[in-house]
Amino acid sequence: MYEILQYISLPLEFGCIIILFTLSGYGLDKYVGTSPVFVLVGTFLGLAIGFYHLLKTVSKLDRKE
C-alpha cells in the first residue's frame, strides 16, 4: 500500500517543481523589467528538473520491488 502512495505523489511533485520555477522566472522578470524571458527559462528548467526527478524516483522505486 505504501508503494502505491509514492507513485500517486509523483504528478504532484512534478507539477509543483514546474510551478515553482515558472513563478520564480515571473518574479525575476518583474524585478529586472524584461519581457517573459525568465518565465520561459524557468518553465523549461522546471520541466527538465521535473523530468529528472520523476525518472530518478521511478527507477529507485522499481529497484525496490
PDB file of N, CA, C and O in Angstrom:
ATOM      1  N   MET A   1       0.823  -1.203   0.000  1.00  0.00           N
ATOM      2  CA  MET A   1       0.000   0.000   0.000  1.00  0.00           C
ATOM      3  C   MET A   1       0.858   1.255   0.000  1.00  0.00           C
ATOM      4  O   MET A   1       0.532   2.228  -0.680  1.00  0.00           O
ATOM      5  N   TYR A   2       1.947   1.245   0.750  1.00  0.00           N
ATOM      6  CA  TYR A   2       2.804   2.416   0.833  1.00  0.00           C
ATOM      7  C   TYR A   2       3.458   2.736  -0.507  1.00  0.00           C
ATOM      8  O   TYR A   2       3.654   3.907  -0.833  1.00  0.00           O
ATOM      9  N   GLU A   3       3.799   1.706  -1.290  1.00  0.00           N
ATOM     10  CA  GLU A   3       4.424   1.916  -2.594  1.00  0.00           C
ATOM     11  C   GLU A   3       3.483   2.638  -3.555  1.00  0.00           C
ATOM     12  O   GLU A   3       3.920   3.454  -4.367  1.00  0.00           O
ATOM     13  N   ILE A   4       2.200   2.336  -3.459  1.00  0.00           N
ATOM     14  CA  ILE A   4       1.215   2.987  -4.327  1.00  0.00           C
ATOM     15  C   ILE A   4       1.155   4.485  -4.037  1.00  0.00           C
ATOM     16  O   ILE A   4       1.031   5.288  -4.961  1.00  0.00           O
ATOM     17  N   LEU A   5       1.241   4.860  -2.783  1.00  0.00           N
ATOM     18  CA  LEU A   5       1.207   6.277  -2.422  1.00  0.00           C
ATOM     19  C   LEU A   5       2.411   7.029  -2.963  1.00  0.00           C
ATOM     20  O   LEU A   5       2.303   8.208  -3.302  1.00  0.00           O
ATOM     21  N   GLN A   6       3.552   6.366  -3.048  1.00  0.00           N
ATOM     22  CA  GLN A   6       4.731   7.011  -3.621  1.00  0.00           C
ATOM     23  C   GLN A   6       4.526   7.304  -5.101  1.00  0.00           C
ATOM     24  O   GLN A   6       4.967   8.343  -5.593  1.00  0.00           O
ATOM     25  N   TYR A   7       3.868   6.408  -5.809  1.00  0.00           N
ATOM     26  CA  TYR A   7       3.590   6.635  -7.231  1.00  0.00           C
ATOM     27  C   TYR A   7       2.515   7.705  -7.425  1.00  0.00           C
ATOM     28  O   TYR A   7       2.559   8.455  -8.400  1.00  0.00           O
ATOM     29  N   ILE A   8       1.559   7.781  -6.512  1.00  0.00           N
ATOM     30  CA  ILE A   8       0.493   8.766  -6.632  1.00  0.00           C
ATOM     31  C   ILE A   8       1.023  10.182  -6.428  1.00  0.00           C
ATOM     32  O   ILE A   8       0.512  11.123  -7.035  1.00  0.00           O
ATOM     33  N   SER A   9       2.030  10.346  -5.591  1.00  0.00           N
ATOM     34  CA  SER A   9       2.552  11.682  -5.301  1.00  0.00           C
ATOM     35  C   SER A   9       3.445  12.227  -6.412  1.00  0.00           C
ATOM     36  O   SER A   9       3.749  13.420  -6.410  1.00  0.00           O
ATOM     37  N   LEU A  10       3.870  11.406  -7.346  1.00  0.00           N
ATOM     38  CA  LEU A  10       4.783  11.851  -8.397  1.00  0.00           C
ATOM     39  C   LEU A  10       4.215  12.972  -9.276  1.00  0.00           C
ATOM     40  O   LEU A  10       4.936  13.937  -9.529  1.00  0.00           O
ATOM     41  N   PRO A  11       2.975  12.901  -9.753  1.00  0.00           N
ATOM     42  CA  PRO A  11       2.467  14.019 -10.563  1.00  0.00           C
ATOM     43  C   PRO A  11       2.385  15.325  -9.784  1.00  0.00           C
ATOM     44  O   PRO A  11       2.620  16.396 -10.344  1.00  0.00           O
ATOM     45  N   LEU A  12       2.055  15.248  -8.505  1.00  0.00           N
ATOM     46  CA  LEU A  12       2.002  16.451  -7.679  1.00  0.00           C
ATOM     47  C   LEU A  12       3.386  17.074  -7.532  1.00  0.00           C
ATOM     48  O   LEU A  12       3.534  18.291  -7.645  1.00  0.00           O
ATOM     49  N   GLU A  13       4.385  16.256  -7.283  1.00  0.00           N
ATOM     50  CA  GLU A  13       5.756  16.755  -7.183  1.00  0.00           C
ATOM     51  C   GLU A  13       6.214  17.362  -8.509  1.00  0.00           C
ATOM     52  O   GLU A  13       6.839  18.422  -8.528  1.00  0.00           O
ATOM     53  N   PHE A  14       5.901  16.690  -9.610  1.00  0.00           N
ATOM     54  CA  PHE A  14       6.282  17.176 -10.935  1.00  0.00           C
ATOM     55  C   PHE A  14       5.654  18.544 -11.206  1.00  0.00           C
ATOM     56  O   PHE A  14       6.329  19.462 -11.672  1.00  0.00           O
ATOM     57  N   GLY A  15       4.372  18.671 -10.914  1.00  0.00           N
ATOM     58  CA  GLY A  15       3.688  19.943 -11.137  1.00  0.00           C
ATOM     59  C   GLY A  15       4.201  21.051 -10.241  1.00  0.00           C
ATOM     60  O   GLY A  15       4.335  22.194 -10.678  1.00  0.00           O
ATOM     61  N   CYS A  16       4.487  20.725  -8.997  1.00  0.00           N
ATOM     62  CA  CYS A  16       4.993  21.743  -8.068  1.00  0.00           C
ATOM     63  C   CYS A  16       6.362  22.260  -8.491  1.00  0.00           C
ATOM     64  O   CYS A  16       6.643  23.450  -8.351  1.00  0.00           O
ATOM     65  N   ILE A  17       7.204  21.388  -9.000  1.00  0.00           N
ATOM     66  CA  ILE A  17       8.521  21.819  -9.463  1.00  0.00           C
ATOM     67  C   ILE A  17       8.376  22.786 -10.633  1.00  0.00           C
ATOM     68  O   ILE A  17       9.047  23.817 -10.671  1.00  0.00           O
ATOM     69  N   ILE A  18       7.511  22.463 -11.579  1.00  0.00           N
ATOM     70  CA  ILE A  18       7.313  23.338 -12.744  1.00  0.00           C
ATOM     71  C   ILE A  18       6.736  24.679 -12.309  1.00  0.00           C
ATOM     72  O   ILE A  18       7.197  25.727 -12.761  1.00  0.00           O
ATOM     73  N   ILE A  19       5.746  24.658 -11.449  1.00  0.00           N
ATOM     74  CA  ILE A  19       5.121  25.901 -10.985  1.00  0.00           C
ATOM     75  C   ILE A  19       6.126  26.753 -10.218  1.00  0.00           C
ATOM     76  O   ILE A  19       6.158  27.971 -10.396  1.00  0.00           O
ATOM     77  N   LEU A  20       6.944  26.140  -9.372  1.00  0.00           N
ATOM     78  CA  LEU A  20       7.932  26.878  -8.595  1.00  0.00           C
ATOM     79  C   LEU A  20       8.927  27.603  -9.493  1.00  0.00           C
ATOM     80  O   LEU A  20       9.216  28.780  -9.278  1.00  0.00           O
ATOM     81  N   PHE A  21       9.449  26.907 -10.496  1.00  0.00           N
ATOM     82  CA  PHE A  21      10.419  27.528 -11.384  1.00  0.00           C
ATOM     83  C   PHE A  21       9.772  28.574 -12.289  1.00  0.00           C
ATOM     84  O   PHE A  21      10.393  29.594 -12.585  1.00  0.00           O
ATOM     85  N   THR A  22       8.551  28.343 -12.729  1.00  0.00           N
ATOM     86  CA  THR A  22       7.856  29.320 -13.564  1.00  0.00           C
ATOM     87  C   THR A  22       7.569  30.594 -12.778  1.00  0.00           C
ATOM     88  O   THR A  22       7.773  31.695 -13.290  1.00  0.00           O
ATOM     89  N   LEU A  23       7.100  30.458 -11.552  1.00  0.00           N
ATOM     90  CA  LEU A  23       6.833  31.638 -10.730  1.00  0.00           C
ATOM     91  C   LEU A  23       8.115  32.364 -10.355  1.00  0.00           C
ATOM     92  O   LEU A  23       8.117  33.589 -10.232  1.00  0.00           O
ATOM     93  N   SER A  24       9.196  31.632 -10.173  1.00  0.00           N
ATOM     94  CA  SER A  24      10.482  32.280  -9.908  1.00  0.00           C
ATOM     95  C   SER A  24      10.925  33.098 -11.118  1.00  0.00           C
ATOM     96  O   SER A  24      11.433  34.210 -10.970  1.00  0.00           O
ATOM     97  N   GLY A  25      10.733  32.550 -12.302  1.00  0.00           N
ATOM     98  CA  GLY A  25      11.051  33.293 -13.521  1.00  0.00           C
ATOM     99  C   GLY A  25      10.176  34.518 -13.686  1.00  0.00           C
ATOM    100  O   GLY A  25      10.645  35.565 -14.134  1.00  0.00           O
ATOM    101  N   TYR A  26       8.913  34.397 -13.328  1.00  0.00           N
ATOM    102  CA  TYR A  26       8.000  35.537 -13.397  1.00  0.00           C
ATOM    103  C   TYR A  26       8.439  36.644 -12.442  1.00  0.00           C
ATOM    104  O   TYR A  26       8.451  37.820 -12.806  1.00  0.00           O
ATOM    105  N   GLY A  27       8.796  36.261 -11.225  1.00  0.00           N
ATOM    106  CA  GLY A  27       9.264  37.248 -10.257  1.00  0.00           C
ATOM    107  C   GLY A  27      10.554  37.912 -10.709  1.00  0.00           C
ATOM    108  O   GLY A  27      10.733  39.116 -10.524  1.00  0.00           O
ATOM    109  N   LEU A  28      11.446  37.140 -11.297  1.00  0.00           N
ATOM    110  CA  LEU A  28      12.693  37.706 -11.803  1.00  0.00           C
ATOM    111  C   LEU A  28      12.432  38.640 -12.980  1.00  0.00           C
ATOM    112  O   LEU A  28      13.097  39.668 -13.110  1.00  0.00           O
ATOM    113  N   ASP A  29      11.478  38.298 -13.835  1.00  0.00           N
ATOM    114  CA  ASP A  29      11.102  39.190 -14.936  1.00  0.00           C
ATOM    115  C   ASP A  29      10.554  40.511 -14.415  1.00  0.00           C
ATOM    116  O   ASP A  29      10.899  41.572 -14.934  1.00  0.00           O
ATOM    117  N   LYS A  30       9.717  40.457 -13.410  1.00  0.00           N
ATOM    118  CA  LYS A  30       9.160  41.693 -12.843  1.00  0.00           C
ATOM    119  C   LYS A  30      10.257  42.532 -12.181  1.00  0.00           C
ATOM    120  O   LYS A  30      10.240  43.759 -12.271  1.00  0.00           O
ATOM    121  N   TYR A  31      11.204  41.874 -11.521  1.00  0.00           N
ATOM    122  CA  TYR A  31      12.277  42.581 -10.830  1.00  0.00           C
ATOM    123  C   TYR A  31      13.223  43.253 -11.823  1.00  0.00           C
ATOM    124  O   TYR A  31      13.615  44.403 -11.627  1.00  0.00           O
ATOM    125  N   VAL A  32      13.589  42.540 -12.884  1.00  0.00           N
ATOM    126  CA  VAL A  32      14.524  43.063 -13.870  1.00  0.00           C
ATOM    127  C   VAL A  32      13.816  43.974 -14.869  1.00  0.00           C
ATOM    128  O   VAL A  32      14.433  44.884 -15.424  1.00  0.00           O
ATOM    129  N   GLY A  33      12.534  43.737 -15.099  1.00  0.00           N
ATOM    130  CA  GLY A  33      11.776  44.546 -16.048  1.00  0.00           C
ATOM    131  C   GLY A  33      11.925  44.089 -17.478  1.00  0.00           C
ATOM    132  O   GLY A  33      11.921  44.903 -18.401  1.00  0.00           O
ATOM    133  N   THR A  34      12.055  42.806 -17.664  1.00  0.00           N
ATOM    134  CA  THR A  34      12.215  42.274 -19.018  1.00  0.00           C
ATOM    135  C   THR A  34      10.913  41.645 -19.488  1.00  0.00           C
ATOM    136  O   THR A  34       9.955  41.496 -18.730  1.00  0.00           O
ATOM    137  N   SER A  35      10.913  41.281 -20.766  1.00  0.00           N
ATOM    138  CA  SER A  35       9.778  40.541 -21.312  1.00  0.00           C
ATOM    139  C   SER A  35       9.850  39.110 -20.774  1.00  0.00           C
ATOM    140  O   SER A  35      10.758  38.810 -19.998  1.00  0.00           O
ATOM    141  N   PRO A  36       8.949  38.231 -21.147  1.00  0.00           N
ATOM    142  CA  PRO A  36       8.885  36.912 -20.490  1.00  0.00           C
ATOM    143  C   PRO A  36      10.059  35.984 -20.794  1.00  0.00           C
ATOM    144  O   PRO A  36       9.860  34.804 -21.082  1.00  0.00           O
ATOM    145  N   VAL A  37      11.272  36.509 -20.733  1.00  0.00           N
ATOM    146  CA  VAL A  37      12.452  35.684 -20.980  1.00  0.00           C
ATOM    147  C   VAL A  37      12.661  34.709 -19.831  1.00  0.00           C
ATOM    148  O   VAL A  37      12.830  33.510 -20.051  1.00  0.00           O
ATOM    149  N   PHE A  38      12.651  35.218 -18.620  1.00  0.00           N
ATOM    150  CA  PHE A  38      12.921  34.370 -17.467  1.00  0.00           C
ATOM    151  C   PHE A  38      11.764  33.427 -17.150  1.00  0.00           C
ATOM    152  O   PHE A  38      11.969  32.376 -16.544  1.00  0.00           O
ATOM    153  N   VAL A  39      10.553  33.795 -17.556  1.00  0.00           N
ATOM    154  CA  VAL A  39       9.423  32.870 -17.394  1.00  0.00           C
ATOM    155  C   VAL A  39       9.651  31.636 -18.257  1.00  0.00           C
ATOM    156  O   VAL A  39       9.444  30.508 -17.808  1.00  0.00           O
ATOM    157  N   LEU A  40      10.074  31.853 -19.488  1.00  0.00           N
ATOM    158  CA  LEU A  40      10.335  30.728 -20.382  1.00  0.00           C
ATOM    159  C   LEU A  40      11.522  29.896 -19.895  1.00  0.00           C
ATOM    160  O   LEU A  40      11.474  28.666 -19.910  1.00  0.00           O
ATOM    161  N   VAL A  41      12.577  30.570 -19.467  1.00  0.00           N
ATOM    162  CA  VAL A  41      13.743  29.852 -18.952  1.00  0.00           C
ATOM    163  C   VAL A  41      13.351  29.053 -17.713  1.00  0.00           C
ATOM    164  O   VAL A  41      13.738  27.893 -17.576  1.00  0.00           O
ATOM    165  N   GLY A  42      12.588  29.663 -16.815  1.00  0.00           N
ATOM    166  CA  GLY A  42      12.149  28.970 -15.614  1.00  0.00           C
ATOM    167  C   GLY A  42      11.247  27.788 -15.913  1.00  0.00           C
ATOM    168  O   GLY A  42      11.347  26.746 -15.266  1.00  0.00           O
ATOM    169  N   THR A  43      10.363  27.947 -16.896  1.00  0.00           N
ATOM    170  CA  THR A  43       9.471  26.851 -17.260  1.00  0.00           C
ATOM    171  C   THR A  43      10.239  25.671 -17.836  1.00  0.00           C
ATOM    172  O   THR A  43      10.008  24.526 -17.449  1.00  0.00           O
ATOM    173  N   PHE A  44      11.153  25.949 -18.760  1.00  0.00           N
ATOM    174  CA  PHE A  44      11.920  24.855 -19.349  1.00  0.00           C
ATOM    175  C   PHE A  44      12.873  24.219 -18.342  1.00  0.00           C
ATOM    176  O   PHE A  44      13.093  23.008 -18.369  1.00  0.00           O
ATOM    177  N   LEU A  45      13.432  25.030 -17.461  1.00  0.00           N
ATOM    178  CA  LEU A  45      14.291  24.487 -16.415  1.00  0.00           C
ATOM    179  C   LEU A  45      13.474  23.630 -15.447  1.00  0.00           C
ATOM    180  O   LEU A  45      13.933  22.574 -15.012  1.00  0.00           O
ATOM    181  N   GLY A  46      12.275  24.080 -15.115  1.00  0.00           N
ATOM    182  CA  GLY A  46      11.392  23.300 -14.260  1.00  0.00           C
ATOM    183  C   GLY A  46      10.986  21.985 -14.905  1.00  0.00           C
ATOM    184  O   GLY A  46      10.915  20.956 -14.233  1.00  0.00           O
ATOM    185  N   LEU A  47      10.719  22.014 -16.200  1.00  0.00           N
ATOM    186  CA  LEU A  47      10.397  20.771 -16.917  1.00  0.00           C
ATOM    187  C   LEU A  47      11.569  19.798 -16.891  1.00  0.00           C
ATOM    188  O   LEU A  47      11.386  18.605 -16.650  1.00  0.00           O
ATOM    189  N   ALA A  48      12.766  20.305 -17.139  1.00  0.00           N
ATOM    190  CA  ALA A  48      13.943  19.437 -17.158  1.00  0.00           C
ATOM    191  C   ALA A  48      14.207  18.840 -15.776  1.00  0.00           C
ATOM    192  O   ALA A  48      14.451  17.640 -15.652  1.00  0.00           O
ATOM    193  N   ILE A  49      14.157  19.668 -14.751  1.00  0.00           N
ATOM    194  CA  ILE A  49      14.396  19.171 -13.399  1.00  0.00           C
ATOM    195  C   ILE A  49      13.262  18.251 -12.959  1.00  0.00           C
ATOM    196  O   ILE A  49      13.499  17.253 -12.279  1.00  0.00           O
ATOM    197  N   GLY A  50      12.038  18.582 -13.343  1.00  0.00           N
ATOM    198  CA  GLY A  50      10.905  17.730 -13.003  1.00  0.00           C
ATOM    199  C   GLY A  50      10.999  16.361 -13.627  1.00  0.00           C
ATOM    200  O   GLY A  50      10.742  15.356 -12.964  1.00  0.00           O
ATOM    201  N   PHE A  51      11.370  16.304 -14.914  1.00  0.00           N
ATOM    202  CA  PHE A  51      11.538  15.009 -15.570  1.00  0.00           C
ATOM    203  C   PHE A  51      12.688  14.220 -14.959  1.00  0.00           C
ATOM    204  O   PHE A  51      12.592  13.003 -14.802  1.00  0.00           O
ATOM    205  N   TYR A  52      13.775  14.903 -14.612  1.00  0.00           N
ATOM    206  CA  TYR A  52      14.904  14.223 -13.992  1.00  0.00           C
ATOM    207  C   TYR A  52      14.481  13.618 -12.652  1.00  0.00           C
ATOM    208  O   TYR A  52      14.791  12.464 -12.355  1.00  0.00           O
ATOM    209  N   HIS A  53      13.774  14.405 -11.854  1.00  0.00           N
ATOM    210  CA  HIS A  53      13.306  13.918 -10.558  1.00  0.00           C
ATOM    211  C   HIS A  53      12.323  12.749 -10.735  1.00  0.00           C
ATOM    212  O   HIS A  53      12.378  11.767  -9.995  1.00  0.00           O
ATOM    213  N   LEU A  54      11.443  12.865 -11.702  1.00  0.00           N
ATOM    214  CA  LEU A  54      10.467  11.809 -11.973  1.00  0.00           C
ATOM    215  C   LEU A  54      11.156  10.504 -12.362  1.00  0.00           C
ATOM    216  O   LEU A  54      10.842   9.447 -11.815  1.00  0.00           O
ATOM    217  N   LEU A  55      12.085  10.577 -13.296  1.00  0.00           N
ATOM    218  CA  LEU A  55      12.779   9.373 -13.742  1.00  0.00           C
ATOM    219  C   LEU A  55      13.637   8.775 -12.635  1.00  0.00           C
ATOM    220  O   LEU A  55      13.697   7.554 -12.491  1.00  0.00           O
ATOM    221  N   LYS A  56      14.298   9.616 -11.857  1.00  0.00           N
ATOM    222  CA  LYS A  56      15.127   9.126 -10.763  1.00  0.00           C
ATOM    223  C   LYS A  56      14.282   8.428  -9.706  1.00  0.00           C
ATOM    224  O   LYS A  56      14.666   7.372  -9.203  1.00  0.00           O
ATOM    225  N   THR A  57      13.144   9.004  -9.367  1.00  0.00           N
ATOM    226  CA  THR A  57      12.277   8.415  -8.351  1.00  0.00           C
ATOM    227  C   THR A  57      11.648   7.114  -8.832  1.00  0.00           C
ATOM    228  O   THR A  57      11.578   6.144  -8.078  1.00  0.00           O
ATOM    229  N   VAL A  58      11.191   7.085 -10.075  1.00  0.00           N
ATOM    230  CA  VAL A  58      10.575   5.861 -10.606  1.00  0.00           C
ATOM    231  C   VAL A  58      11.598   4.744 -10.696  1.00  0.00           C
ATOM    232  O   VAL A  58      11.275   3.602 -10.368  1.00  0.00           O
ATOM    233  N   SER A  59      12.821   5.030 -11.127  1.00  0.00           N
ATOM    234  CA  SER A  59      13.827   3.975 -11.207  1.00  0.00           C
ATOM    235  C   SER A  59      14.202   3.479  -9.810  1.00  0.00           C
ATOM    236  O   SER A  59      14.470   2.291  -9.626  1.00  0.00           O
ATOM    237  N   LYS A  60      14.223   4.375  -8.831  1.00  0.00           N
ATOM    238  CA  LYS A  60      14.519   3.956  -7.462  1.00  0.00           C
ATOM    239  C   LYS A  60      13.400   3.084  -6.903  1.00  0.00           C
ATOM    240  O   LYS A  60      13.664   2.098  -6.214  1.00  0.00           O
ATOM    241  N   LEU A  61      12.154   3.446  -7.197  1.00  0.00           N
ATOM    242  CA  LEU A  61      11.031   2.653  -6.718  1.00  0.00           C
ATOM    243  C   LEU A  61      10.964   1.291  -7.411  1.00  0.00           C
ATOM    244  O   LEU A  61      10.589   0.295  -6.792  1.00  0.00           O
ATOM    245  N   ASP A  62      11.327   1.252  -8.698  1.00  0.00           N
ATOM    246  CA  ASP A  62      11.314  -0.018  -9.416  1.00  0.00           C
ATOM    247  C   ASP A  62      12.400  -0.964  -8.913  1.00  0.00           C
ATOM    248  O   ASP A  62      12.210  -2.181  -8.920  1.00  0.00           O
ATOM    249  N   ARG A  63      13.530  -0.422  -8.479  1.00  0.00           N
ATOM    250  CA  ARG A  63      14.597  -1.275  -7.957  1.00  0.00           C
ATOM    251  C   ARG A  63      14.205  -1.905  -6.625  1.00  0.00           C
ATOM    252  O   ARG A  63      14.659  -3.001  -6.299  1.00  0.00           O
ATOM    253  N   LYS A  64      13.368  -1.221  -5.859  1.00  0.00           N
ATOM    254  CA  LYS A  64      12.943  -1.754  -4.557  1.00  0.00           C
ATOM    255  C   LYS A  64      12.033  -2.947  -4.715  1.00  0.00           C
ATOM    256  O   LYS A  64      12.022  -3.827  -3.855  1.00  0.00           O
ATOM    257  N   GLU A  65      11.269  -3.004  -5.791  1.00  0.00           N
ATOM    258  CA  GLU A  65      10.284  -4.076  -5.983  1.00  0.00           C
ATOM    259  C   GLU A  65      10.900  -5.288  -6.516  1.00  0.00           C
ATOM    260  O   GLU A  65      10.212  -6.285  -6.736  1.00  0.00           O
TER     261      GLU A  65
END
